[in-house]
Amino acid sequence: MRHLTKAILLAAVVLALQGCSTTVEPGQRGLRWYPLTEGLAPEILKSGSYLRAPWNQINLYNVRWRRYTETVDVLSSDNLPVTLKAVVVMRPIPEELYFLVKEIGPDFYPHAAKREVLTAVRSVVSRYPMATILEHSSEISGEVEIVVVERLKGRHIQVGSVAMGDIELAKILVGSGTRKPAKEQEMEQRQLEPMSLSREDLRARR
C-alpha cells in the first residue's frame, strides 16, 4: 500500500511538471516571470521547452520582422500638401528584449516607434519641392530610414527598411500650368493698351 501511494504521488508530480512547461517557438523569445519574488527575470529564453513552477510564468514575445504602414500628410518645401504611405519594417532586438519590455513594453510600435516614423517622414519630405517628390522617392526613403534609425537608437528596436508609396500630390500642380500663361496674357494685354490708344490718337490727329 505504501509503495502504491508513493507511485501515485510520483505520477502526480510528473504530470504536474509536464503541465507546467512552456514552449518557446521559433521567432519568439521568452522571459521568466516570478510574481512572488523578483518579477521579470533578465534571462532571454530561445526556442525550446522550459519547466517552471505552477505559480511562475514564462511570457512569450514575437521578435519576427513586422511591417507597419502609416498614411502621412506633409507640406512640401514649396508649402504644398502631399499625402503618402510610409512602410516601415522593424522588430525588437532579440538580445535586448528584457530592456525593451522593462522600459517600453512589448507593444513597442505605438508607444515608441510610430511617433518617430511620422516625425522623420515629415522632416525629410518637407525639404523637397512637391514636383520632385515622385522622382526622388527612393532617395527620400533612404533619408527617412537614416533618421528613424538615429531617433530609435538606444530604444532596443531594429529597423529593417523604410519605403515610400502611394504618393498623392496636390491637384494645384495640374492647374498651375494653365494659370501662368493666363496671367502673362493679362499683363501683355495691359501693356498693349497704351500702344493702341496712342495709335488711335495719331489717326485722329491726321
Secondary structure, DSSP 8 states (H G I E B T S, - for coil): -HHHHHHHHHHHHHHHHHHTEEEE-TTEEEEEEETTTTEEEEEEE-SEEEE--TT-EEEEEE-S-EEEEEEEEEE-TTS-EEEEEEEEEEEE-GGGHHHHHHHT-S-HIIIIIHHHHHHHHHHHHTTS-GGGTTTTHHHHHHHHHHHHHHHTTTTTEEEEEEEEEEEEE-THHHHHHHHHHHHHHHHHHHHHHHHHHHHHHHHHH-
